[in-house]
């Protein structure tokens, strides 16, 4: 199977800075979106550090001599280990950075990441927080992740609550994120792909402004992935643009993926404004 990637991030209409970051890494069939938390508590630093950690981890752990910063889980495949270990390492660096800096104390970030198997027949989805992964297949949209948020968890254990009661719950409370503790549990899903699938990663700036049906309509209106990312961001802004919006899209199709193996990773968001040298110094210093 062949995988094609695109990504875009935008500050939105109401925020002063972009606290989202993303990574598209075709050489490793990998992509991620991070949504920094904290505002004045350096959410932009947290998301850029998480993305920088993932980029560094995948760049430096290739081939049979691969070393792992955490114990290899023999119950998981190599790709599943890659996703879990990368996210746990990102959490470790965000947590350590926050402990060393009073200004950045309390910062955190969500993360949602996908890695496709070498032949593209499977996708591994890992996430922490409320950034989402959707799959669009045969004209239907399916959310593959479950939000780690107060609203999501309360409605799961109390499904009898009315919409009005749910609306009274704080909508911005995240129950799991990178940087909250020294280690983190990564929710993992592995599923088969099909030719024609589109996988969409996003920060809540997208799904907070657009319904699933509106997201699906945008997918149906655009054949080109770059255009699709542009359209999704524009429609989120047209709906109010209350938050930063970040979108990564991946299309699976029949064919050989070798032509993308040497492409350089693409990053965007807070990582563009936060000195990447600082990120690498942090990685080297931990």
C-alpha positions, 0 to 999 in steps of 0.5 A, spaced: 500 500 500 502 507 498 501 512 503 500 520 502 501 525 507 499 532 508 498 537 514 497 544 516 496 548 522 493 555 523 493 560 529 485 561 528 481 568 529 482 569 537 488 566 539 495 570 540 499 564 538 499 557 536 500 552 541 499 546 536 505 542 533 505 537 528 509 532 524 509 528 518 514 523 516 513 519 510 520 516 511 517 512 517 510 512 515 509 516 521 505 522 523 503 526 529 499 532 532 500 535 539 496 540 542 499 544 547 496 546 554 496 551 559 496 558 555 501 562 559 504 555 562 508 554 555 503 550 552 507 551 545 513 549 548 510 543 550 507 541 544 513 543 540 518 539 545 513 533 544 514 533 536 521 534 536 522 528 541 518 524 536 522 527 530 529 525 534 527 518 536 525 516 529 531 519 526 535 516 530 532 509 531 533 505 525 535 499 523 537 492 526 541 496 532 535 500 534 536 501 542 530 503 546 529 508 552 524 503 555 523 496 555 521 492 549 514 489 550 514 482 547 506 482 546 506 488 541 509 488 534 515 493 532 511 498 530 506 498 536 512 499 540 515 504 536 509 508 537 508 507 545 515 508 546 516 514 542 510 517 546 512 515 552 519 518 551 516 525 549 512 525 555 518 524 559 522 530 556 516 534 557 515 532 564 522 533 565 523 540 562 517 542 566 520 540 573 526 544 571 523 551 569 519 555 574 516 558 568 514 552 564 511 548 570 505 545 569 505 545 561 502 539 558 500 537 551 496 532 548 498 527 542 495 523 537 500 519 532 499 514 527 504 509 524 503 505 518 506 498 517 511 497 512 507 494 507 501 499 509 496 494 510 495 496 518 495 502 521 497 503 529 494 509 532 496 512 539 494 517 543 494 521 549 489 527 551 483 529 546 486 530 539 483 525 535 484 520 529 478 519 524 478 514 519 474 516 512 472 509 509 466 508 504 463 515 505 463 514 512 467 517 518 469 513 524 472 516 530 478 511 532 480 515 538 476 516 545 477 523 548 481 523 555 477 528 557 472 529 563 466 530 558 468 523 555 469 519 561 463 522 565 458 520 559 461 513 558 460 512 566 453 515 566 450 515 559 443 516 562 445 524 562 441 528 558 444 533 553 443 539 557 446 536 563 452 534 559 453 541 557 454 543 564 460 539 565 467 543 564 468 542 556 476 544 557 478 539 562 483 534 560 484 527 564 490 525 561 496 528 557 503 528 556 507 532 562 502 530 567 507 525 570 513 521 569 510 516 565 504 515 561 499 510 559 498 510 551 492 508 548 493 504 542 489 501 536 491 497 531 487 496 525 487 494 517 487 499 512 484 499 505 485 502 499 481 509 499 482 510 506 483 517 509 486 518 516 485 524 519 489 527 525 486 533 528 487 538 534 480 540 538 480 546 534 477 542 528 472 538 531 470 543 536 468 548 530 466 542 525 461 536 526 463 529 524 458 530 518 461 537 516 468 534 516 466 528 512 463 533 507 470 537 506 473 530 505 468 529 500 469 536 496 476 535 496 481 530 492 487 533 493 490 532 501 493 539 501 487 542 499 483 538 504 487 540 509 486 548 507 479 547 507 478 544 513 482 549 517 478 555 513 471 552 515 474 551 522 475 559 522 469 560 518 465 557 524 468 561 529 476 560 529 476 559 537 482 555 537 488 553 534 487 548 528 491 543 526 490 537 521 494 532 518 491 527 513 493 520 510 491 517 504 492 509 503 492 507 496 494 501 492 501 501 489 509 502 492 511 507 497 518 506 496 518 513 492 516 517 499 522 513 503 527 519 502 522 525 504 524 529 509 519 530 515 515 536 515 513 540 521 509 545 523 506 550 528 509 552 535 515 548 533 516 553 527 517 559 533 520 555 538 528 554 537 529 547 535 536 547 538 533 548 544 529 542 543 535 538 541 539 540 547 533 538 552 533 531 548 541 531 549 541 533 556 536 528 559 
